[in-house]
Amino acid sequence: MKNDQLIIFDTTLRDGEQSPGAAMTKEEKIRIARQLEKLGVNVIEAGFAAASPGDFEAIHAVAEVIKKSTVCSLARANENDIRRAGEAIKPAKHGRIHTFIATSPIHMENKLRMTPDQVLERAIQAVKWAKEYTDDVEFSAEDAVRSEMDFLVKVFTAVIEAGAKTINVPDTVGYSIPALWGERMQQLIARVPNSDKVVWSTHCHNDLGMAVANSLAAVMAGARQVECTINGLGERAGNASLEEIVMAVKTRRDVFNLETSIDTTQIVPTSKLISTITGYPVQPNKAVVGANAFAHESGIHQDGVLKHRETYEIMRAEDVGWGANKLTLGKLSGRNAFRTRLKELGIELESEDALNAAFARFKELADKKSEIFDEDIQALVSDEVLGEGDDTFKLVYLHVASQTGETPHAIVTVSDNGEEKRAEADGGGPVDAAFKAIESIVSSGAELQLYSVNNITSGTDAQGEVTVRLSKGGRIVNGQGADTDIVIASAKAYLNGLNKLHPRFERAHPQV
């Protein structure tokens, strides 16, 4: 690899789906992987093969369809994990096994209950097992941020000798600060023999809000791979944001003097796809992909931008994909035009029936709003259209009455395994009344942990996208629903969450 190339390793499908309720189905992973490949990601970490049969199948399916990017599976440093990972990536044109073991005293003593010598031996053996399946082996020292430097040097020296091609130094708990993280990376590269024979990588968590800063500090110190996620998705406070890393390197080429393979115009479409599938909305003031990222409220700022854009804008909105969601289809568009646009968006439906269902919903939406955008089409392609149309619960009818001085009232009809059931309920608002009516039918006992609303596009006729987070028996799921009527979208989201809680429904990665 050229030393002026920065490898982008995306772990949205693995670390990102560890966010509560964000676990994905095989179909969703394939859809996202295709978009990541279109974005230009070098390495796609598709999952943790040993986590569940569903995750294994999802990685295997991604490996079958992705041709340009490297498809990677995570594996703990044990034989079963590594062999599962090896089998999962078998169909990949370019496959990688990413194996890890903790190296900090607190992890070795309290979690692994292993001595440093045992950890060293296991790390070496793990790389050797992985080499039986692929020459592209990555080794990570979990909790490297709290590991002793001398021990890290010893472990990294040994795994390089065993055949590891990428050495990842993770800040697993988001504990470091940029100056210290850059210094640690610099010392490791200087002290490890044959450090020039491998790619040095960094994986930073955002617990103190410094994941991107720490990652860039590592790059300045010699790292040539950054592990990150779209929208900074990930467990706890998340991971380093891919879009921020890439645009920092691109915008400050004078500092980094590095190139990436990323097609930056695909950043915003990818961000919106991830948000739609996982149910995690992007905060308006999020860098690069937030709705306000290129908005100027201050009169001074507006005046400056109008006179000369670069007075207050260091990036062009169109360079990251804003404005790329132009009108593509209207109510007079035919099935072939719709099919073509789906293909351009990387959406492949499993059957003609699925296409017909999506097209019917598109026509229905086109009657409600005059402009149909790519985001609208993405929202149309729900779990039902992607081959999961055998949902237990479906919304058949919803009527709500809400007026000043009166208690909101909802009448709901829900199909429960094909049997239509009707209920009525009062509530504190129309959404609350609708949810209570649904609960009186399904009696799920689920706890509503989160309710949020986002507009998919601009305008008063925009579809509203509702996310609910439900919890029951230790399981957490996100339900999504979209409609130009926000109460209907809310009911759809609630039922979508209930379907995911159903015993028959298994996401690729179990979250219990």
N, C-alpha and C positions, 0 to 999 in steps of 0.2 A: 504494500500500500504506500502511496505517496504520502510524505509527511505533511503536505498541505491539505490533506483530505480529512474531514471530521466524519466519522461513522455515526449515523443516527440509529440507535437501538431502541425500538419502541416496545414498551411492555404494557400497553393499554389492555391487551387481551389477557394478560396474566396478573400483573400487580394492580392494574387499574380496576379489574373486576373484583378485587378484594374490598372495594368500597362497599359499605352495607347496602345490600339490595341490588348491586350492579352486576351480579353474575349473569352470564350470557348463554344463549342456546348455541348449538352448533351452527345453525343458519345465520345467526347474528354475527358470530365470529367470522364466518366466511365473508359475509357482507363487509364487515369492517376491514378484514385483511385485504380484500380487493382494493378498498379505498386507500389503505396504507401503502400498498404497492403503487397505486396511481400517484400518491403523494411523493413517492420516491424514497421511502424508508429503506435503509440498508438491511436491517435485521428486524424481523417481527417475532417477538416472543409470544407464541400462540397459546401458551398455557403451561400447566403443571401436570404432566401425563399421569403421574401416580395418584393425583388427588381424587379422581373418580373415573369410572368408565366413560362418563359423558365428556370429561375433559380430554381423555385419551382420544376419543372419536373425533372431537372438534379439532385437535391438533393434526390428526391424521388427514382429516378432510381439508384443512387449510394447506397442508403440505402437498396435497394433490392438485390444488388449483393455482397456487402461487408459483410463478416461474422466475421472476427477476429478483425479488428479495430473498434473503436467507430466512428460513423458517426454523425457529428455535423452541426447544422445550426445556423448562427448568427441571432440575432433579437434585434431591438431597444426595449427599455423598454416601449412598448405600446402593448395593447391587440391584435390588428390585426397582428402585426409582430410575436408575440409569438405564436399565434394560427396557423398562416401559417407555422411557423417553426415546431410546434408540429405535424401538419399533414404531413409535408414533410419527417420527420424522422420516421414516423409511421412504415414502413416496417423493420426498422433496428433491427438487433439482439441486438446491443448495440447503443443506441441513446442518444444524448446530445443536450440541448438547451443552447446557449451561448448568454446571454442578457447583454446589456450595457447601460450606461447613463453617460454623461459627469459630472464631479465633480469639475472642476477648475472654479474659478471665471470668467475668460474670456469667457469660454464656456457657463456657466450657464446664465450669463448676456446677452451676445451678440448672442448666437446661440439658446439656449433653451428658453430664457426669462422666467426663473423659479427661484424661491427663493431656497435656500439650503433646507429648510424644504419640499418644494414641490418635489425636487429631491430625498430626502431621502424617502418620502412616495411612490414615483413612483418606486424606486429601490426595495423596499420591495414587492410592489404589483406585479412587474414584475417577481420576483422569485416565488411568489405564483401561478401566472398564469402558469409559466413554469412547476411547480411541478405537475400540473394536467396531464401533458403528460409524464414526466419522472422524476425519482429521481436524474438523473445526470444533475444537473443544474450548469452552470458556470456563474459567475457575473464579469463584467469588469467595472472599473471606468475609463471611457475615459479621456485622458489627466491627468492621475494621477501624471505625472511628475510636473505639474504646479498647482496641487491641494493642499489645506492646510492640513497639517498632521492631525490635530484634526478632521477635517471633514471626511477625509478618514477613520480614526479609527471608527468614529460614523457610517458611511455608511456600512463598512465591518462588524462591530459587528451586525448590524441590519439584513443584508442579510444572514449572517451565521445562525442567529436565525430563519430566515424565511425558511431556508432549502438549501441554496447554498452549494455545495460540493467542488467547486473550486473557488478560488478568484484570479482574474487576475489583475496585476498591470501593465498597459501599459505606455510606453513612446511613446505616439501617434505621437508626432512631432519630435522625435529624438533629444531632447534637453539636455538630461542628460549626465553625464560622469560617468565612472565606480565606482569611489570611492563614489560619492554621491548616485548613484543608489543602490549600495550594502547597504549603510547606511540606505536609505529609506526603503528598503525591511526588513532589520533587525529590525528597529524600529516598523514597522507595525506588524510583527510577535510577537514582544515582548509586544506590547500595546493592541492588539486586543484579547479580551477574547475568549476562545475556538479556538484559532488559530491552536492548534494542532489537531483539528477535521476536518480540510480542507486541500486541496492541494493548496499551494501557487504557482502562475504562473506569468510569465513575458512575455511581448510582446513588443519588442523594434524595433523602426524604425531607419534607417541608415543615416539620414540627415547629421550628422556630422561624419559619418564613424565609429561609435562606437556601432552599434547594437549588434554585437557578444560579444564585450567586456562587454557591459552593461548587457547582458543576463547572461554571465558567472559570473559576479559580483553578480547578484541576486541569482544565484545558490549557490555561496559560502556563501551567507547570509541566505540560507534556502529555496529558491524556489525549488520546485520539479517538475515543469512543465515549459517547454520552448516552446513558440509559434514562429514558424519559417517557412521559405519557401525554396523550392529547388532553388538553385542558388541565393538565396537572392532576388527573384523576388518580386515586389510589387510597389505600387504607389510611386511617387517622387523618392527618392534614394533607395527604397526597404526596405526589412525586414532583420532580422538576418538570416544568411544562415544555413540551417539545417546541411549541410555537415560539416561546420566549427565547429558548436556547438558539434556535435556528435564526430568528430575526436579529438577535444580538450579534451573532457571528457575521451575518450578512450586512447589517447596518454599520457595525464597527469593524469592517474589514481592515481598517488602518491599524487596529489593535491586535486582532487575532490572525490576520493574514491566512485565513483558512477558507475552504470551500466545502459545501455539502451537496448531496445529490437531490435535495428536496426541491420540488416544484412548489414554490411558496404560494402560487395562486390557488393551490388545493388546500391550503391551511384552514380557511374559514369553512368551506364545505365539509371537510373532515371533522372539524370541531362540532358542527351542527349535527352531523350524523351520529357522533358519539353521544352527544347530549340527548338526542332523540331516543336512541336505543337503550341507554343506561338509565335515563330519567334524571340525570344530574344536570340541571340548567347551568348556564354560564353566567356568572355575575356581570352586570352591565359594565363595571369599571375594570374588568379583567383585561390585562395587557394583550394587545394584538387581536384577540377574538371577541372581546366584550363589545356589547352594542354601543357603548360610549367611547370606545378606543380611539375613534377618529372624529368625535363630536366636539364642538367648541361652543360653550355657553357664554363665556366671558366676552364682553364687547371688545375688549382690547385684543383678545385672541382671535375673535372673528374678523376684526379689521385687518390684523396682521396676515391671516391666512388668505383673505381675499386679495390682498396686495401682492403677497408672495408666499406660496404654500409652505416653504421651508422655514418661515419665521417661527412656526410652532409645530410643524409636522416633520418628524425625522424619517417617516416611512410613508409610502403611498398606500392608501386603502386598497386600491386595485391590485397591488403587488401581493397581498396576502389573501385575495379572493373576495373582498367586499365589492359588491356591485356585480358579481359574477352570477348572481341568482336571477338573471333577467327572465322576463316572461317567456315561457317556452311553449305553452299550450293554452288553448281556450276551449269554450264549450262546443265549438264546431270541429275540433280536432278529432281525427279518426283513431281507430285501434292501432294501426300501424305506426302512426306518429307517436302514440303513447308508448308502444312497445320499444320503439327506437330510443325515446328519451330515457326509459328505464335502463336500457343497455348502456347508454352514455353515462348514467349515474352509477353504473356498476351493480345494478339490481337484476338478478336473474331469478325469475319465478319458476317454480318446479313443474307447473303444468299449465295447460291452456285454461283450465277452470280457474286457476289462481289469477291468471292474467285477466280473465273475464270479470272476476270479482273485483279486482283492483280497478279495472276500467269503469265498471259500473259506479264505484265509489267516486272515481274521478269525475264522471259526468254529473253525479249528484252534487259534488262540491262546486263544479263549474256553474251550476244553476244558482248557487248561493253567493259566489264572489266572482267578480269580473276578471281578476288576474290570478293566474295559477303560477306559482313559483316552484323552483326545485325543492325548497323546503317543504312545501305543501305535498309534493309527490312523495318525498321521503316519509312524511307522516302517514300518508295513505297506506304505505306498505307495512302494515302492522304484523304482529305475530300470526294473526288469522290468515293473512294472505301468504305468509311464508310457510304454510304447511301445518299450522297449529290451529286450524279452524274447528277442531273438535273440542272447543272450550266447554267446560261444564256449565258456566253461567254466561248468558248473553242478554244484552239489553234489547227488549222488544218495544217498550213504550215508556215514555216519561212525560208527565205533566206537572208543572209546578205553578203555584200561585203565590205571589209575593207583592204586597202593597203596604203603603204607609199605614201604621196603626193596626195592622192585622198580623196574626201569626202565620209565617210561611207554611205552606202545605204542599206535599208531594204525593203524586199517585204514580206507582211504578209497576210495570210488568216485566218480569225476568224469566227467561227460559232456563230451567234447571234440568239439564240432561234431556232437553227436548220437551219437557212439560212446562207449560206457561203458568206462572204464579203471579198474583196481583196483591199489592199491599199499599196502604196509605200511612202517612206519618206527618206530624208537625215537627218543626225544628227552629233553631235560632236564626236560620237563614235558608234560602232555597237549596243550597248544597247540603247543609246539615239535614234538612228534611228528606232529601233524596237518599242520602247515605243511611238514615235511620229506616226508611222504607225498605231499602235493599237488605239491611241487616235483619229486618223482621221476616224476610223470606229465607235468607241463607243461614242465619244464626251461626256465623263463622266464629265469633268470639275474638276476632282479630283486633289488635290495638292500632289505632291510627297514630303514627309517629310524626308524619310530615304531610303537609298539603301545600303545593305551590302551583302557581299559574304563570305561564310565559306566553307571549304572542309569538307565533311562528314566523310571521312576516309583519310588515308595517301596515297601517290602515285600520279603520274601524271595522272592516269586514274580514279582518285576518282571522285565521283559525287560532283558537286558544289551545295551548298544550298544557295539560294538567298532569302533575306527578303526585302520586300518593305513596307513602311508605307505610307498609303494614308489617306488624310483628305478631307471631304466634308460635308458641312452643319452641322458642329459641331461633326460629327462622325469620329472616328479614327479607322482604321483597319490595321492589318498586313497581308500581303499576302506572301505565301511561294511557292517556286518551286525548284525542284531538277532535275538535269540532268548532264551527263558527259560533255555536251556542255553548257558552262556558259551563253551564249546568249539565248539559248532555256530555260534554267532555269530561266533567268530573265523575259522572256516573260510569262512563266507560272506563276511566282510570281505576276507579274503585273495583269494578268487576274484573278488570285485567289483573289487578293485584291479587284478588281472591282466587282467580284461576291459577296463578303462580304458586299460591299456598296449597293448592290441591295436592293430595298425596301422589297423583299420577304424574305431576309435573316436576321434572328435574332439570335444573340449569346445568351447564357444563361443569361449573365449579361449585361444589357444595359449600354453603355458608351456614354453619350451625354454631 
